[in-house]
Amino acid sequence: MSGAIQSGMEKPAALPFNLDGRVVFVAGGGSAGPGWSIGRASCITYARMGAKVCVVDRDAASADETTALIESEGGLAHTFVGDVSVDADVVRLFAQARERFGEIDVLHHNVGIGKVGGPMETSAEEFDHVHNVNVRSLLLSTQQVLPAMIERGRGSIIAISSVAGMRYVGYPHLAYSVTKAAVAHFIRMLAQQYAVNNIRANTVVPGLIDTPRIENTVAKMFSTASLADAKAARAQQVPMGRMGTAWEVAHACGFLASDAASYITGTELLVDGGITGKFSTL
């Protein structure tokens, strides 16, 4: 009986955890400081999966560092410098990327800035600036990649949101939180409209991740004397007892970019150590 069943089954497909020959455009491929940002770790992960990586950032030196790390491992990458929230820069960056590597197979939108404070501490101008960087840039970038993806009948778009876009995380972060919520819903709408074209769009939602951004912004939200104390306080909030790493987020992105996720679109992949399920008790 078992032999009869097996004889009628197709041979299982190999797991396609690779991006051989594909072009990945990473907006925000540098790092806010020394160490591993999500953007930098993602760039290297994509290159290790066989992709040609467009390392895009406003900070030329930081982007060059990411590119050099990829090349030191024998990967293929190139630095493109510009601001994806500026219309002219977006047109130029994508034109340069296409000229260098060809059409984009994967768009990874890793752009995000914040402004601490609630509505009374956030001016309309500050709110507009955060929205332009976090959301408008996603619109401009998708407009650049969608025509070719539609023509070829495939593509993957990945945006980085945050648990702050889903829940209150213990301190007022209105502009950042609202725009990160908008990013997730933008991707849901995109996924529904272009599923028929085999274009997948998904959001990765990091929780409390140990990146250089902590020192620059997040640590200021804790009334502690040191960065080490702030990191310890964040770790204690997570059910797993630790913050995540940039690599853990990057690996989730690599999965969604690959054909291993070929039937996944319009979803939010939480990479949070379980903290989202705990927010009601914080």
Buried (B, 14 or more C-beta within 10 A) or exposed (E): EEEEEEEEEEEEEEEEBBBEEBBBBBBBBBBBEEBBBBBBBBBBBBBBBBBBBBBBBBBEEBBBBBBEBBEEEEBBBBBBBBBBBBEEBBBBBBEBBBEEBEBBBBBBBBBBBBBBBEEEEBEEEBBEBBBBBBBBBBEBBBEBBBEBBBEEEBBBBBBBBBBBBBBEBBEBBBBBBBBBBBBBBBBBEBBEEBEEBBBBBBBBBBBBBBBBBBBEBBBEBBEEEEEEEBBEBBBEBBEEEBBBBBBBBBBBBBBBBBBBBEEBBBBBBBBBBEBBEBBEEE
